[in-house]
Amino acid sequence: MDLRETLRPDATISVLTQGYAWLPDLLRREGGAPVRTRLLGRRAVLLHGVDAARFFYDERHVRRHGALPGPVLDTLFGRGAVHTLDGENHRARKALFVSLLGNEQAVGRLAEHAGTEWDLAARSWATMPRTELFTEAARVITRAVCSWAGFPLGEDEAPAMADDLVAMVDGFAAAGPRHRRARQARARQEAWIGELIEAVRRDAVPDEDGAPHGSALRTVALHRDADGRPLDTHTAAVEVLNIVRPTAAVAWFMAFAAHALHRWPRHREALRAGDPAYAEAFAHEVRRFYPFVPFVPGLAAADLRWEDEEITKDTLVVLDVYGHHHDPVLWPDPYVFDPARFTGGPPADPYGLIPQGGGDVATGHRCPGEDIVVALLATLAVRLARLEYEVPQQDLSIPLGRIPTRPADGFVIAVRSAPEN
């Protein structure tokens, strides 16, 4: 074992206390990547940069199976999820997600659903003295995505579902009450969606009542994996949640979008004009600038060599994500919020902008729902910019010690009027 791994204390507590700052600060102190340490009781090597991302997302180098700790599986992804698979099993399961989430028309329908839900909600916000944007955005998105996925929610069901989706994301990297809420939320929703899966398989749900042909619910229920068998009920429920749950993350990005428009109000007019290219550029810059994923882990698939470092099989390989998006070598003036970086679209190199993974969506571990996140954020950011509201006194700090973080008070607004969009 490398002496540096032996002498360096386990960094798990530092991750929990320092959050997003831990890895970039460590890399600065050590003079750059790679850095060896211990994490979750395992020897680990920390990587950074575009070439490192290309190395990390090559399945010949890094595998996912066994890399994600149990607490993350029991909250964020679920046991048996596509994120834990490799090789042919991963490709077969990933094809399911690409068919549902990589379709331009399907993405457009979901964005349209979300826009309609936002317009309805915004009119009610105008009747209230204060609105916490984070919570309301989560509810808007949840209503839209569940309807799109084939199980529309009743008016009284949407808040609880939204709260559970948010809890799953909010508690995966936390201890104590946040983590406990996340586990309970996942267990509750897996059980309910499992019942929907079984109903579809029994054909107890008519096509026109919540599970139309081509919906996410029905498609997952009838999917056959690489072995030719349908998913067991629990795994099918996990994967339905892995279609709808990531959209809840857009609530974080909407709070960040509001934060950006408050700090740099000149971007409001450009968004209000409704230029789709600018809205998409704004969405990409929100995803680059603001902290969401701190890093991603994998396991060395074999004895490897990265630059001058020997990496033995089963070593934990950790790729810096937050620091990647604030590296001045990759992004001039990285702490300046500037959508103009993306007016020509995202970088041509698929390992440049990696807030939801790097590489190819169809064959690699890049999130297949990335297009949906960008479309939802672009659609709703335009509506946010057109909303007439004031920002009351509140805590607008974004604590980097909290994963995932957001503006401390969820970004509270007082809506004066909601335009017809």
MIRO-431582 format. One record per residue: y, z, x of N, C-alpha, C in turn. Coordinates in steps of 0.2 Angstrom, whole numbers, plus 2048, in hexadecimal, padded with zeros to 3 digits. Example, Ala and Ser with C-alpha at 12.3 -4.5 7.8 and 13.67 -1.06 7.14 Angstrom:
2
7E48278427EA82783E7F0827842;7F58238407FB824844800827840;
//
This chain:
421
7FA800804800800800806800804;80B7FC8028127FC806815803806;81780580C81A80C80D82080D809;82480780782A80880382880A7FC;8228087FA81F80A7F381D8117F3;81B8137F981881A7F981E81F7F9;82381D7FD8288227FE82E8227F8;82E81D7F583381C7F08318207E9;8358247E68328287E08328237DB;82E8257D682D8207D08348207CC;8358197CA83C8187C883C8187C0;83781A7BD83781A7B583D81E7B3;83E8257B58438297B384A8267B4;84B8237BA85181F7BB85281A7B6;84D8167B484E8117AF8518137A9;84D8197A784F81C7A085681F7A0;8588217A685F8247A68658207A8;86381B7AC8688167AF86880F7AB;86380E7A78638087A38648027A7;8697FE7A486A7F77A786C7F77AE;86F7FD7B08727FD7B786D7FE7BC;8678017BA8628037BF8607FD7C4;85E7F87C185B7F27C68617EF7CA;8667ED7C786C7EA7CB86E7EE7D0;86F7F57CF8717FA7D386C7FB7D9;8667FB7D78617FC7DD8617F57E1;8617F07DE8617E97E28677E97E7;86D7EC7E58737EC7E98727F17EF;86F7F77ED86F7FC7F286A7F97F8;8657F57F685F7F37FA8617EC7FD;8677EA7FC8697E37FF8667DD7FC;8637DE7F68617D87F28597D87F1;8577D47ED8507D37EC84C7D07F1;8457D17F28417D57EE8427DD7F0;8417E17EB8417E87ED83A7EB7EA;8377EF7EE8317F37EC8327FA7EA;82F7FC7E58308027E28298047DE;82A80A7DA82580B7D582880C7CE;82480A7C982780A7C382180B7BE;8218107B981C8127B58168137B9;8178167BF8118187C380E8137C7;81080D7C680D8077CA8128047CF;80F8017D48137FE7D98167F87D6;81C7F77D88207F27D58247EE7DA;8267E87D982A7E47DD82F7E17D8;8367E27DA83B7DF7D683E7D97D8;83F7D47D48417CD7D68487CC7D2;84C7C77D58527C57D28547BE7D4;8567BA7CF8597B37D18557AE7CD;8587A87CE8557A27CA84E7A17CD;84D7A07D484779F7D78427A47D5;8447AB7D58407B07D383D7AF7CC;8427AD7C78407AC7C083B7A67C0;83C7A17C483779C7C483079E7C6;8307A27CB82A7A57CE8277AA7C8;82B7AE7C58297B37C08257B07BA;8287AA7B88267A77B28207A27B3;81E7A27B981879D7BB8127A27BA;80E7A07B58087A47B38037A47B9;8037A07BE7FF7A07C48017A77C8;8077A97C780A7AE7CB80A7B57C7;80C7B57C180D7BB7BD80A7BA7B6;8067BF7B48037BF7AE8067C57A9;8057C47A38087C979E8037CF79C;7FD7CD79C7F77D17997F77D779D;7F87DD79A7F87E479D7FF7E67A1;8047E17A080A7E37A380E7E779F;80E7E67998137EA7948107F1793;8137F67948117FD7928107FE78B;80B80378980980478280F80677E;81480A78081A80B77C81E80577A;81E80077E8227FA77C81D7F6777;8177F67788137F27738137F676C;8137FC76C813800766819800762;81E7FD7658257FD7628287F6761;8287F376782C7EC7678277E6765;8227E676981E7DF7688187E0764;8147E676480E7E77608087E5764;8037E97637FC7E87667F97E1765;7F77DD76A7F47D67697F97D1768;8007D27698057CD7688057C876D;8087C276C8087BC77080B7BE777;80F7C37778127C577E80D7C8783;8077CA7808027CD7857FD7C8787;7FD7C27857F87BD7867FA7B878C;7F57B578F7F67B17957F17AB794;7F37A57987EE7A07987EE79C791;7E879A78F7E67967897E879A783;7E67A07837E77A577E7EF7A577C;7F37A67817FA7A67807FC79F77E;7FA79A7807FC79377E7FB792777;7F57947757F379376E7F7797769;7F879D76B7FC7A176780379F767;80679D76D80D79B76D80E795769;80979076980A78A76580C78C75D;80979275B80A794754812796754;81479975881B79B758820795759;81E79175E82278B75F823786758;81D78675581D78274F822785749;82278B74982678F74482E78F746;82F79174D83579374F83978D753;83578875583878375983A77D755;83977D74F83B77774B842778749;84677274A84D77274984F773742;84B77073E84C77173684B778734;84677B73684578273584A786737;84C78573D85278974085878973C;85978273A85F78173685F78572F;85978572C85878872685978F726;85779272C85879A72D85F79B72E;86379773286A79873386E79872C;86C79372886F79272286E79871D;86879A71D8667A071986B7A671B;86B7A772286F7AD7258767AC723;8797A67238807A57228817A671A;87D7A471687D7A670F87D7AE70E;8797B17118787B871087E7BC713;8817B97198877BC71B88D7BB717;88E7B57148937B470F8937B9709;88D7BA70688C7BF70188E7C6703;88B7C870988D7CF70B8947D070D;8977CB71089E7CB7128A37CD70C;8A17CA7068A57CB7018A57D36FE;89F7D66FF89E7DD6FE8A27E1703;8A27DF7098A57E370F8AD7E370D;8AF7DE70A8B77DE7098B87E4703;8B37E67008B57EC6FB8B47F36FE;8B27F37048B07F97078B57FB70D;8B780170E8BC8037138BA80271A;8B380271B8B18017228AA7FE722;8A87FA7278A27F772789F7F772E;8997FA72F8977FA7368937F3737;8967EF73B8937E873C88C7E873E;88A7EC7428837EB74587E7EC73F;87F7F173B87A7F373687A7ED731;8807EB72F8817E672A87E7DF72C;87F7DE73287D7D77358757D8735;8727DD73786B7DE7378687DD730;86C7DF72A8697DE72486A7D7721;86F7D47238707CD72186B7C9724;8697CA72B8657C672E85E7C772C;85C7CE72A8557CF7288547CC721;8597CC71C8587C97168577C1717;85A7BE71C85A7B771D8537B5720;8517B972584B7B77298457B9724;8457BE72083F7BF71C83E7BA717;8437B87148437B370F8407AC712;8437AB7188417A571C83A7A571E;8377AB71F8317AC72282B7AC71C;82E7AD7168297AC7108287B270D;82C7B870E82B7BE70A8327C1708;8367BD70483C7C070283C7C7700;8427CB7028427D27008467D36FA;8457D86F68497DA6F184F7DE6F4;8547DE6F085B7E16F285A7E86F5;8557EC6F28547F26F48507F36FA;84C7ED6FC8477EE70184A7EC708;8507E87088537E570E8557EA713;8597EF71085C7F47158567F8719;8517FA71684B7FD7198487F971E;8477F271C8437EE7218487ED727;84E7EC7268537EB72B8537F1730;8537F772D8537FD73184D7FD735;8477FB7338417FB7368417F673C;8437F073B8447EB7408487ED746;84E7F07448537F374984F7F874D;84C7FD74984980274D844800752;8407FB75083B7F875583E7F675C;8447F375B8477F076184B7F6764;84E7FB76085280076384E805767;84780676584480C76883F80A76D;83E80476F83980277483A80577B;84080677D84180878484480F784;84381377E84581977E84081F77D;84282577E83D82A77D84082E777;83C83377483E83776F83F834768;84483676484483375D84582C75C;84882976184982176084281E761;83E82076683781D76783381F761;83382575E82F827759831823752;83782275183981D74C83681674C;83781475283480D75482D80C752;82981175482281175382081174C;82481674882381774182581073D;82A80D73F82C80773C82780173D;8258017438207FB7448197FD740;81780374081180473D812803735;81880573381980472B8197FC72A;81D7F872E81E7F172C8177ED72E;8137EF73380D7EC7348087ED72E;8087F372B8047F47268067F0720;80D7F071E80F7EC71880E7E4719;80F7E271F80E7DA7208077D9721;8037DD7237FC7DC7237F97DB71C;7FC7DF7177FA7DE7107FC7D770E;8027D57108047CE70E8007C9711;7FE7CA7177F97C571A7F37C4716;7F07CA7157EA7CA7117EA7C770A;7F07C87077F27C57007F27BD701;7F57BB7067F57B47077EE7B1708;7EA7B470C7E47B270E7DF7B2707;7E07B77037DD7B76FD7E07B26F8;7E57AF6FA7E97AA6F57EC7AE6EF;7ED7B46F07F07B86EB7F77B76EA;7FA7B46EF8027B36EF8037AC6ED;8057AA6E78067A36E680B7A06EB;80A7996EC80E7966F18167976EF;8187976E981F7976E782279E6E7;81D7A36E88207AA6E881F7AE6EF;8237AB6F48237AF6FA81F7AC700;81A7A86FF8167A670481579E704;81B79A70481A793703816790709;81378A70881078770D815785713;81378771981878671F81C78C720;81C79171C82079771E81C79B723;82079F72781E7A372C8187A772A;8187AB7248137AF72280D7AB721;80D7A671D8077A271C80479F723;80879C72780679972D80379E732;8057A47328027A97367FB7AB733;7FC7AC72D7F57AE7297F07A972A;7F17A372A7EC79E72B7EB79B732;7EF79E7377EE79C73E7E779D741;7E57997457DE79A7497E079A750;7DE79F7547DF7A075B7DB79B75F;7DC79C7657D879876A7D1798769;7CE79D7677C779E7657C579B75F;7CA79875B7C87957547C879A74F;7C97A07507C97A574B7D07A7748;7D07A97427D77AB73F7D87B2743;7DF7B37437E17BA7467DE7C0741;7DC7C57447DB7CB7407E17CD73C;7E17D17377E67D27337EC7D6736;7EA7DB73B7EF7DE73E7F37DA743;7EF7D57477F37D174C7F77CC748;7F57CA7427F97C573E7FF7C873C;7FF7CF73A8057D27388097D373E;8077D574480A7D674A80E7CF74B;80B7C974B80F7C374C8147C1747;8137C37418187C273C81E7C673E;81D7CC7408227D07428267CE748;8227CA74C8257C87528297C1751;8287BF74B82C7B97498337BC746;8327C17418387C373E83C7C9742;8387CD74683C7D27498417D074F;83F7CB7538457C975884B7C7755;84B7C474E8527C374B8567C974A;8537CF74A8577D574985B7D674F;8597D375585D7D475B8647D075A;8647CC75686B7C87558707CD752;86E7D374F8737D874D8767DB753;8727DC7598767DE75F87B7D9761;8797D276187D7CD7648837CC75F;8827CE7598887CD75488D7D3756;88B7D975788F7DE7598937DC760;88F7D97658927D776B8977D176A;8957CD76589A7C87638A17CA761;8A07CF75C8A67D375A8AA7D6760;8A67D97648AA7DC76A8AD7D776E;8AA7D176F8AD7CC7738B47C9770;8B37C87698B97C67658BF7CB765;8BD7D17658C27D77668C57D776C;8C27D67728C47D77798C87D077B;8C57CB7788C87C477A8CA7C0774;8CF7C27708D07BF7698D17B8769;8D37B576F8D47AE76F8CE7AA76D;8C87AC76E8C27A976C8C17A8764;8C57AC7618C47AC7598C67A5756;8CC7A37598CF79C7568CA797758;8C779775E8C279175F8BC79275B;8BA79875A8B47987558B579774E;8BB79974C8BD7977458BD790743;8BF78C7488BF7847478B8782745;8B37857478AC7837458A977E749;8AB77D74F8A87787538A177A755;89B77775389577A75589477A75C;89677676089577676789877D76A;89E77E7688A278476A89E78A768;89C78A76289979075F892792763;88F78C76588978D76988A790770;89078D77389278F779894797779;8977997748997A07738937A4772;88E7A276F8877A676E8847A6775;8847A17798807A277F8847A7784;88B7A778388F7AB78788E7B2785;88D7B477F88C7BA77D8857BD77F;8807B877F8797BA7828797BB789;87E7B778D87E7B87948827BF796;8887C079388C7C579588A7CC793;8887CD78D8867D378B87F7D578C;87E7DC78D8777DE78F8727DF789;86D7DC78A8677DD7858617DE788;85E7D978B8577DA78F8597DC796;8577E27998597E47A08557E07A5;84E7E07A484A7DC7A88437DB7A5;83F7D77A88387D67A58337D77AA;82D7DA7A88287DB7AC8227D77AC;81E7D67B18177D27B18137D57B6;80D7D37B78087D57BC8067CF7C0;8067D07C78047CB7CB7FD7C97CA;7FC7C27C87F67C07C67F17BF7CC;7F47BF7D27EF7BE7D87F47C17DE;7F17C17E47F57C37EA7FA7BD7EB;8007BF7EB8057BA7EB80A7BB7F1;80E7B67F28137B77F781A7B57F4;81F7B97F48267B77F282A7B87F8;82D7B27FA8317B280082D7B5806;8307BB80882C7BE80E8287C480C;8277C58058247CB80281D7C9800;8187CD8028117CD8008117D17F9;80E7CE7F480D7D17ED8067D17EC;8037D77EC7FC7D77EA7FA7D77E3;7F57D47E17F27D47DA7F37DA7D6;7F67D97D07F77DF7CC7FD7E37CD;8017E17D28077E47D380C7E37CD;8107E87CB8157E67C681B7E27C9;81C7DC7C68217D87C88277D87C2;82D7DA7C58327DB7C08387D77C1;83A7D37BC83F7CE7BD8467D17BA;84B7D17BE8527D37BC8547CE7B7;8577D07B185A7CC7AC8617CD7AC;8637D47AB86A7D57AA86E7D37B0;86B7D57B686F7D47BC86F7CC7BD;86A7C97BB86A7C17BC8707BE7B8;8727C17B38777BE7AF87E7C07B1;87E7C47B68857C77B98857C67C0;8817C17C38817C07CA8867BA7CB;88B7BC7D08907B77D188E7B17D5;8887B17D88857AB7DB8837A67D5;8817A97D087F7A57CA8847A37C5;8897A87C488E7A77BF8957A97C2;8997A47C38A07A67C68A37AB7C1;8A77B07C48AA7B57C08A57B87BA;8A07BB7BC89B7BC7B789D7C17B2;8A27C57B48A47CB7AF8AA7C87AB;8AC7C27AB8B07BE7A68AD7BB7A1;8AF7BD79B8AB7BA7958AE7B3794;8AA7AE7958AD7A77948A87A2791;8A87A178B8A479C7888A479578B;8A979378E8AA78D7918A478B796;8A179079989B78F79D89678B79A;89678B79389078879089378378B;89978078C89B77B787897774788;89377478E88E76E78E88777078D;88677678A88077878887D77D78E;87778078D875785792873781798;87278579E8717827A486A77D7A3;86B7787A78657737A785F7777AA;86077B7AF85A77F7B28587847AD;8527847AA84F7887A584E78F7A8;8507907AE8507977B185779A7B3;85C7967B08637997B186579E7AC;86579C7A68667A17A18607A479E;85E7AA79F8587AD79D8587B3799;85D7B479485D7BA7908567BB78C;8537B578A84D7B67868477B278A;8477B37918427B07958447A9798;8407A779D8417A17A083C79C7A0;83D7967A28387917A283778D79B;83178A79A83078679482E78A78E;83178978882F78D78282878C780;82678578181F78377E81A786782;81A78678981578878D81578F790;81B79179181D79779581E79D790;8217A27938237A979082A7A978D;82D7A378D8347A478A8347A4783;8387A87808377AA7798387A4774;8337A277083479C76C83A79D767;83C7A37658417A47608487A4763;8497A276A84F7A276D85479D769;85279776785679376385879675C;85479A75985679E75385C7A3755;85B7A675A8607AB75C8677A875D;8677A276186D79F76287079C75C;86C79975786E79675187179C74C;86D7A174C8707A77488777A974A;8777AB75187D7AD7548837A9753;8817A275488779D75488979D74D;88579D74888779C74188B7A273F;8887A874088C7AE73E8927B0742;8927AE7488987AF74C89E7AB749;89D7A57478A27A27448A57A573D;8A07A873A8A27AB7338A67B2735;8A47B573A8A77BB73D8AE7BA73F;8AF7B47428B67B27458BA7B173F;8B87AE7398BC7AC7338BD7B272F;8BA7B87308BA7BE72C8C17C172E;8C57C37298CB7C772A8C97CE72A;8CA7D27308C87D97308CC7DC735;8CD7E37358D07E773A8CA7EB73D;8CC7ED7438C77F17478CA7F8748;8C77FD7448CA8047448C880774B;8CC80C74C8CA8107528C3812752;8C08117588B98137588B7813760;8B08147618AE8147688AB80D769;8AE80976D8AC80276E8A9801775;8A78077788A480777F89C80477E;89A8017838937FF78388F802788;88B80878788880C78C88280878F;88380779687E80479987780879A;87880E79987281379A86D812794;86F80F78E86B80E788868808788;86280778785E80178685B80177F;85C7FC77B8617F777C8687FA77A;86D7F877D8747FB77B8777F6776;87D7F97748827F676F8887FA76F;88D7F776C8937FB76B892802768;89480776B89280E76989280F762;89780D75E89880E757896808753;89280475688F7FE7528947F9750;89A7F97528A07F57518A27F5749;8A77FA7488A97FB7418AF7F6740;8AF7F373A8B47EF7388B77F1731;8BD7F072F8C07F07298C27E9726;8BD7E77228BE7E07208C47E071A;8C97DB71C8CE7DA7178CC7D5712;8C97CF7148C77CA70F8C27C6713;8BE7C370E8B87BF7118B97B870E;8BA7B37138BB7AC7108B57A970E;8B67A470A8B07A07088AE79B70D;8A879B7108A67977158A3791713;
//
